[in-house]
Amino acid sequence: EITWASPTFRAVLGIAPEDAVGMRTEDLVHPDDLDRVKRRRTEIYDGDAPHDTIVRYRAASGDYREMSVTVHLITGDDGIPTSAVVGLRDVTAEQQALRQLARSEERFRLAMTAAPVGMAISDPGGRFVQVNDAFCALLGLTENEVLGATVSAFLAPEELGLVEDVMSALGQDGQSTFRHQHKLVSATRELWVEH
């Protein structure tokens, strides 16, 4: 049961602090989160270290907001917990952005995997961190043989300046695309590609 609420309770959930007093936490928590909240409460009162948990709380408007919940126990002289201070921080927008980013990354991963053309992602040092099957097929190598290798490892000697040319071109005038035909070389083959 809520015995006190700060003035900011209204800003967080739209509920006046005086109206919050007497409410039970369970009345505000989304039904799907209730079992998790009860388990977490038991863990905290049993001595588990407090840590933030994301829980959906019902606002005065009736919609649910995702809150980062921090709980700190207050103990009596005997060391037994008598109450808890619960802090709520609205993280709805952050959580929505994280879900949107995860969906976007999953769509990109699926598109890259299914692409009929060779695709690869390299880090700023030019090392491959992700490649698709079509890229490996172009080189005639396995994914394990390609990952971690540098772009330069698969360029013909006369093309070794390509990486610097690409980075230089991409840095000019906001250009985000660079197209170039060059030779790819691996232990099993040599071929011309449009990069």
Phi and psi restraints in degrees (value plus and minus 20) as a CYANA .aco file:
   2 ILE   PHI    -100.9   -60.9
   2 ILE   PSI     102.0   142.0
   3 THR   PHI    -123.4   -83.4
   3 THR   PSI     -36.0     4.0
   4 TRP   PHI    -178.4  -138.4
   4 TRP   PSI     123.6   163.6
   5 ALA   PHI    -155.8  -115.8
   5 ALA   PSI     118.5   158.5
   6 SER   PHI     -94.1   -54.1
   6 SER   PSI     143.2   183.2
   7 PRO   PHI     -79.5   -39.5
   7 PRO   PSI     -44.8    -4.8
   8 THR   PHI     -96.3   -56.3
   8 THR   PSI     -26.9    13.1
   9 PHE   PHI     -77.9   -37.9
   9 PHE   PSI     -56.5   -16.5
  10 ARG   PHI     -84.5   -44.5
  10 ARG   PSI     -60.4   -20.4
  11 ALA   PHI     -88.0   -48.0
  11 ALA   PSI     -53.3   -13.3
  12 VAL   PHI     -99.9   -59.9
  12 VAL   PSI     -67.9   -27.9
  13 LEU   PHI    -138.8   -98.8
  13 LEU   PSI     -22.1    17.9
  14 GLY   PHI      56.2    96.2
  14 GLY   PSI      -5.1    34.9
  15 ILE   PHI    -129.7   -89.7
  15 ILE   PSI     110.2   150.2
  16 ALA   PHI     -82.9   -42.9
  16 ALA   PSI     118.8   158.8
  17 PRO   PHI     -73.8   -33.8
  17 PRO   PSI     -60.6   -20.6
  18 GLU   PHI     -87.4   -47.4
  18 GLU   PSI     -48.1    -8.1
  19 ASP   PHI     -97.3   -57.3
  19 ASP   PSI     -44.9    -4.9
  20 ALA   PHI     -93.7   -53.7
  20 ALA   PSI     -51.1   -11.1
  21 VAL   PHI     -81.6   -41.6
  21 VAL   PSI     107.6   147.6
  22 GLY   PHI      79.6   119.6
  22 GLY   PSI     -39.4     0.6
  23 MET   PHI     -90.4   -50.4
  23 MET   PSI     133.4   173.4
  24 ARG   PHI    -119.3   -79.3
  24 ARG   PSI     125.3   165.3
  25 THR   PHI     -73.7   -33.7
  25 THR   PSI     -60.6   -20.6
  26 GLU   PHI     -80.0   -40.0
  26 GLU   PSI     -45.6    -5.6
  27 ASP   PHI     -91.5   -51.5
  27 ASP   PSI     -39.3     0.7
  28 LEU   PHI    -124.5   -84.5
  28 LEU   PSI     -40.9    -0.9
  29 VAL   PHI    -102.0   -62.0
  29 VAL   PSI     120.8   160.8
  30 HIS   PHI     -77.8   -37.8
  30 HIS   PSI     117.1   157.1
  31 PRO   PHI     -73.9   -33.9
  31 PRO   PSI     -55.3   -15.3
  32 ASP   PHI     -91.2   -51.2
  32 ASP   PSI     -37.6     2.4
  33 ASP   PHI    -119.1   -79.1
  33 ASP   PSI     -27.3    12.7
  34 LEU   PHI     -81.6   -41.6
  34 LEU   PSI     -66.6   -26.6
  35 ASP   PHI     -81.6   -41.6
  35 ASP   PSI     -60.5   -20.5
  36 ARG   PHI     -84.5   -44.5
  36 ARG   PSI     -60.2   -20.2
  37 VAL   PHI     -84.1   -44.1
  37 VAL   PSI     -63.1   -23.1
  38 LYS   PHI     -83.8   -43.8
  38 LYS   PSI     -62.3   -22.3
  39 ARG   PHI     -82.3   -42.3
  39 ARG   PSI     -63.7   -23.7
  40 ARG   PHI     -85.3   -45.3
  40 ARG   PSI     -59.2   -19.2
  41 ARG   PHI     -80.9   -40.9
  41 ARG   PSI     -65.3   -25.3
  42 THR   PHI     -81.1   -41.1
  42 THR   PSI     -63.9   -23.9
  43 GLU   PHI     -80.1   -40.1
  43 GLU   PSI     -63.6   -23.6
  44 ILE   PHI     -85.8   -45.8
  44 ILE   PSI     -65.1   -25.1
  45 TYR   PHI     -88.5   -48.5
  45 TYR   PSI     -41.5    -1.5
  46 ASP   PHI    -106.8   -66.8
  46 ASP   PSI     -17.3    22.7
  47 GLY   PHI      86.7   126.7
  47 GLY   PSI     -17.3    22.7
  48 ASP   PHI     -86.0   -46.0
  48 ASP   PSI     122.2   162.2
  49 ALA   PHI     -82.3   -42.3
  49 ALA   PSI     114.4   154.4
  50 PRO   PHI     -85.8   -45.8
  50 PRO   PSI     122.2   162.2
  51 HIS   PHI    -171.6  -131.6
  51 HIS   PSI     136.9   176.9
  52 ASP   PHI     -85.8   -45.8
  52 ASP   PSI     122.3   162.3
  53 THR   PHI    -151.4  -111.4
  53 THR   PSI     121.4   161.4
  54 ILE   PHI    -111.4   -71.4
  54 ILE   PSI     103.5   143.5
  55 VAL   PHI    -156.8  -116.8
  55 VAL   PSI     121.3   161.3
  56 ARG   PHI    -107.0   -67.0
  56 ARG   PSI     104.4   144.4
  57 TYR   PHI    -135.1   -95.1
  57 TYR   PSI     121.9   161.9
  58 ARG   PHI    -100.3   -60.3
  58 ARG   PSI     106.2   146.2
  59 ALA   PHI    -106.8   -66.8
  59 ALA   PSI     150.2   190.2
  60 ALA   PHI     -80.1   -40.1
  60 ALA   PSI     -48.0    -8.0
  61 SER   PHI     -91.2   -51.2
  61 SER   PSI     -34.6     5.4
  62 GLY   PHI      80.1   120.1
  62 GLY   PSI     -39.0     1.0
  63 ASP   PHI    -103.2   -63.2
  63 ASP   PSI     141.6   181.6
  64 TYR   PHI    -120.2   -80.2
  64 TYR   PSI     116.7   156.7
  65 ARG   PHI    -133.1   -93.1
  65 ARG   PSI     121.4   161.4
  66 GLU   PHI    -105.4   -65.4
  66 GLU   PSI     106.1   146.1
  67 MET   PHI    -138.6   -98.6
  67 MET   PSI     118.8   158.8
  68 SER   PHI    -106.4   -66.4
  68 SER   PSI      96.7   136.7
  69 VAL   PHI    -125.5   -85.5
  69 VAL   PSI     106.5   146.5
  70 THR   PHI    -136.9   -96.9
  70 THR   PSI     111.1   151.1
  71 VAL   PHI    -141.2  -101.2
  71 VAL   PSI     110.5   150.5
  72 HIS   PHI    -146.0  -106.0
  72 HIS   PSI     105.0   145.0
  73 LEU   PHI     -99.0   -59.0
  73 LEU   PSI     125.6   165.6
  74 ILE   PHI    -130.7   -90.7
  74 ILE   PSI     106.3   146.3
  75 THR   PHI    -131.3   -91.3
  75 THR   PSI     133.8   173.8
  76 GLY   PHI    -101.3   -61.3
  76 GLY   PSI    -198.5  -158.5
  77 ASP   PHI     -78.9   -38.9
  77 ASP   PSI     -46.8    -6.8
  78 ASP   PHI    -104.3   -64.3
  78 ASP   PSI     -19.5    20.5
  79 GLY   PHI      63.7   103.7
  79 GLY   PSI     -20.1    19.9
  80 ILE   PHI    -107.3   -67.3
  80 ILE   PSI     111.6   151.6
  81 PRO   PHI     -81.0   -41.0
  81 PRO   PSI     112.6   152.6
  82 THR   PHI    -129.4   -89.4
  82 THR   PSI     -46.0    -6.0
  83 SER   PHI    -184.2  -144.2
  83 SER   PSI    -198.2  -158.2
  84 ALA   PHI    -162.7  -122.7
  84 ALA   PSI     124.8   164.8
  85 VAL   PHI    -117.8   -77.8
  85 VAL   PSI     103.4   143.4
  86 VAL   PHI    -133.4   -93.4
  86 VAL   PSI     103.4   143.4
  87 GLY   PHI    -124.8   -84.8
  87 GLY   PSI     113.9   153.9
  88 LEU   PHI    -137.8   -97.8
  88 LEU   PSI     111.7   151.7
  89 ARG   PHI    -148.4  -108.4
  89 ARG   PSI     104.4   144.4
  90 ASP   PHI     -90.4   -50.4
  90 ASP   PSI      96.7   136.7
  91 VAL   PHI    -141.0  -101.0
  91 VAL   PSI       2.6    42.6
  92 THR   PHI     -76.5   -36.5
  92 THR   PSI     -70.1   -30.1
  93 ALA   PHI     -82.8   -42.8
  93 ALA   PSI     -60.4   -20.4
  94 GLU   PHI     -83.4   -43.4
  94 GLU   PSI     -64.1   -24.1
  95 GLN   PHI     -86.5   -46.5
  95 GLN   PSI     -59.3   -19.3
  96 GLN   PHI     -83.6   -43.6
  96 GLN   PSI     -61.8   -21.8
  97 ALA   PHI     -83.6   -43.6
  97 ALA   PSI     -60.5   -20.5
  98 LEU   PHI     -84.2   -44.2
  98 LEU   PSI     -61.3   -21.3
  99 ARG   PHI     -86.2   -46.2
  99 ARG   PSI     -60.6   -20.6
 100 GLN   PHI     -84.2   -44.2
 100 GLN   PSI     -61.8   -21.8
 101 LEU   PHI     -83.2   -43.2
 101 LEU   PSI     -63.0   -23.0
 102 ALA   PHI     -82.1   -42.1
 102 ALA   PSI     -62.0   -22.0
 103 ARG   PHI     -84.4   -44.4
 103 ARG   PSI     -61.7   -21.7
 104 SER   PHI     -83.7   -43.7
 104 SER   PSI     -63.6   -23.6
 105 GLU   PHI     -84.3   -44.3
 105 GLU   PSI     -58.4   -18.4
 106 GLU   PHI     -86.3   -46.3
 106 GLU   PSI     -62.0   -22.0
 107 ARG   PHI     -81.8   -41.8
 107 ARG   PSI     -63.1   -23.1
 108 PHE   PHI     -83.2   -43.2
 108 PHE   PSI     -63.5   -23.5
 109 ARG   PHI     -80.5   -40.5
 109 ARG   PSI     -65.0   -25.0
 110 LEU   PHI     -84.6   -44.6
 110 LEU   PSI     -62.3   -22.3
 111 ALA   PHI     -84.3   -44.3
 111 ALA   PSI     -61.8   -21.8
 112 MET   PHI     -85.7   -45.7
 112 MET   PSI     -63.5   -23.5
 113 THR   PHI     -80.8   -40.8
 113 THR   PSI     -61.7   -21.7
 114 ALA   PHI    -106.9   -66.9
 114 ALA   PSI     -28.4    11.6
 115 ALA   PHI     -82.1   -42.1
 115 ALA   PSI     115.9   155.9
 116 PRO   PHI     -99.3   -59.3
 116 PRO   PSI     -28.4    11.6
 117 VAL   PHI    -125.3   -85.3
 117 VAL   PSI     134.2   174.2
 118 GLY   PHI     -86.9   -46.9
 118 GLY   PSI     107.4   147.4
 119 MET   PHI    -151.1  -111.1
 119 MET   PSI     122.4   162.4
 120 ALA   PHI    -167.8  -127.8
 120 ALA   PSI     131.5   171.5
 121 ILE   PHI    -139.0   -99.0
 121 ILE   PSI     111.8   151.8
 122 SER   PHI    -140.0  -100.0
 122 SER   PSI     133.9   173.9
 123 ASP   PHI    -102.2   -62.2
 123 ASP   PSI     156.2   196.2
 124 PRO   PHI     -78.8   -38.8
 124 PRO   PSI     -42.0    -2.0
 125 GLY   PHI    -106.1   -66.1
 125 GLY   PSI     -18.0    22.0
 126 GLY   PHI      64.6   104.6
 126 GLY   PSI      -9.0    31.0
 127 ARG   PHI    -110.9   -70.9
 127 ARG   PSI     116.2   156.2
 128 PHE   PHI     -89.9   -49.9
 128 PHE   PSI     107.3   147.3
 129 VAL   PHI    -132.8   -92.8
 129 VAL   PSI     -37.6     2.4
 130 GLN   PHI    -174.5  -134.5
 130 GLN   PSI     114.9   154.9
 131 VAL   PHI    -160.5  -120.5
 131 VAL   PSI     133.2   173.2
 132 ASN   PHI    -121.1   -81.1
 132 ASN   PSI     152.5   192.5
 133 ASP   PHI     -81.9   -41.9
 133 ASP   PSI     -57.6   -17.6
 134 ALA   PHI     -83.2   -43.2
 134 ALA   PSI     -57.0   -17.0
 135 PHE   PHI     -86.0   -46.0
 135 PHE   PSI     -64.0   -24.0
 136 CYS   PHI     -82.7   -42.7
 136 CYS   PSI     -59.6   -19.6
 137 ALA   PHI     -83.7   -43.7
 137 ALA   PSI     -58.7   -18.7
 138 LEU   PHI     -78.3   -38.3
 138 LEU   PSI     -62.2   -22.2
 139 LEU   PHI    -103.7   -63.7
 139 LEU   PSI     -35.4     4.6
 140 GLY   PHI      50.0    90.0
 140 GLY   PSI      10.7    50.7
 141 LEU   PHI    -148.8  -108.8
 141 LEU   PSI     145.1   185.1
 142 THR   PHI    -104.4   -64.4
 142 THR   PSI     144.7   184.7
 143 GLU   PHI     -78.8   -38.8
 143 GLU   PSI     -62.4   -22.4
 144 ASN   PHI     -82.4   -42.4
 144 ASN   PSI     -51.4   -11.4
 145 GLU   PHI     -95.1   -55.1
 145 GLU   PSI     -41.7    -1.7
 146 VAL   PHI    -115.2   -75.2
 146 VAL   PSI     -63.3   -23.3
 147 LEU   PHI     -79.4   -39.4
 147 LEU   PSI     114.6   154.6
 148 GLY   PHI      69.7   109.7
 148 GLY   PSI     -39.9     0.1
 149 ALA   PHI     -96.1   -56.1
 149 ALA   PSI     137.7   177.7
 150 THR   PHI    -109.4   -69.4
 150 THR   PSI     138.0   178.0
 151 VAL   PHI     -76.6   -36.6
 151 VAL   PSI     -61.7   -21.7
 152 SER   PHI     -80.2   -40.2
 152 SER   PSI     -46.3    -6.3
 153 ALA   PHI     -83.6   -43.6
 153 ALA   PSI     -39.0     1.0
 154 PHE   PHI    -134.6   -94.6
 154 PHE   PSI      -1.4    38.6
 155 LEU   PHI    -125.8   -85.8
 155 LEU   PSI     125.4   165.4
 156 ALA   PHI     -86.2   -46.2
 156 ALA   PSI     131.7   171.7
 157 PRO   PHI     -71.1   -31.1
 157 PRO   PSI     -58.5   -18.5
 158 GLU   PHI     -93.1   -53.1
 158 GLU   PSI     -28.6    11.4
 159 GLU   PHI    -125.8   -85.8
 159 GLU   PSI     -14.9    25.1
 160 LEU   PHI     -81.7   -41.7
 160 LEU   PSI     -42.9    -2.9
 161 GLY   PHI     -97.9   -57.9
 161 GLY   PSI     -24.9    15.1
 162 LEU   PHI     -79.3   -39.3
 162 LEU   PSI     -62.8   -22.8
 163 VAL   PHI     -80.2   -40.2
 163 VAL   PSI     -65.8   -25.8
 164 GLU   PHI     -84.9   -44.9
 164 GLU   PSI     -59.4   -19.4
 165 ASP   PHI     -81.4   -41.4
 165 ASP   PSI     -63.4   -23.4
 166 VAL   PHI     -83.8   -43.8
 166 VAL   PSI     -69.4   -29.4
 167 MET   PHI     -82.6   -42.6
 167 MET   PSI     -58.7   -18.7
 168 SER   PHI     -86.2   -46.2
 168 SER   PSI     -64.6   -24.6
 169 ALA   PHI     -86.0   -46.0
 169 ALA   PSI     -59.6   -19.6
 170 LEU   PHI     -89.1   -49.1
 170 LEU   PSI     -44.6    -4.6
 171 GLY   PHI    -102.7   -62.7
 171 GLY   PSI     -28.2    11.8
 172 GLN   PHI    -115.5   -75.5
 172 GLN   PSI     113.1   153.1
 173 ASP   PHI      31.8    71.8
 173 ASP   PSI      13.2    53.2
 174 GLY   PHI      47.9    87.9
 174 GLY   PSI      -3.8    36.2
 175 GLN   PHI     -87.3   -47.3
 175 GLN   PSI     111.4   151.4
 176 SER   PHI    -135.6   -95.6
 176 SER   PSI     -20.6    19.4
 177 THR   PHI    -150.3  -110.3
 177 THR   PSI     119.5   159.5
 178 PHE   PHI    -156.9  -116.9
 178 PHE   PSI     104.5   144.5
 179 ARG   PHI    -136.7   -96.7
 179 ARG   PSI     114.4   154.4
 180 HIS   PHI    -176.7  -136.7
 180 HIS   PSI     121.8   161.8
 181 GLN   PHI    -118.3   -78.3
 181 GLN   PSI     114.1   154.1
 182 HIS   PHI    -176.2  -136.2
 182 HIS   PSI     154.9   194.9
 183 LYS   PHI    -116.5   -76.5
 183 LYS   PSI     111.7   151.7
 184 LEU   PHI    -121.0   -81.0
 184 LEU   PSI     119.6   159.6
 185 VAL   PHI    -152.4  -112.4
 185 VAL   PSI     112.4   152.4
 186 SER   PHI    -154.0  -114.0
 186 SER   PSI    -198.4  -158.4
 187 ALA   PHI     -86.1   -46.1
 187 ALA   PSI     -40.1    -0.1
 188 THR   PHI    -130.9   -90.9
 188 THR   PSI     -36.4     3.6
 189 ARG   PHI    -181.7  -141.7
 189 ARG   PSI     150.4   190.4
 190 GLU   PHI    -161.6  -121.6
 190 GLU   PSI     106.8   146.8
 191 LEU   PHI    -171.5  -131.5
 191 LEU   PSI     138.7   178.7
 192 TRP   PHI    -110.3   -70.3
 192 TRP   PSI     117.3   157.3
 193 VAL   PHI    -154.3  -114.3
 193 VAL   PSI     136.6   176.6
 194 GLU   PHI    -117.4   -77.4
 194 GLU   PSI     101.0   141.0
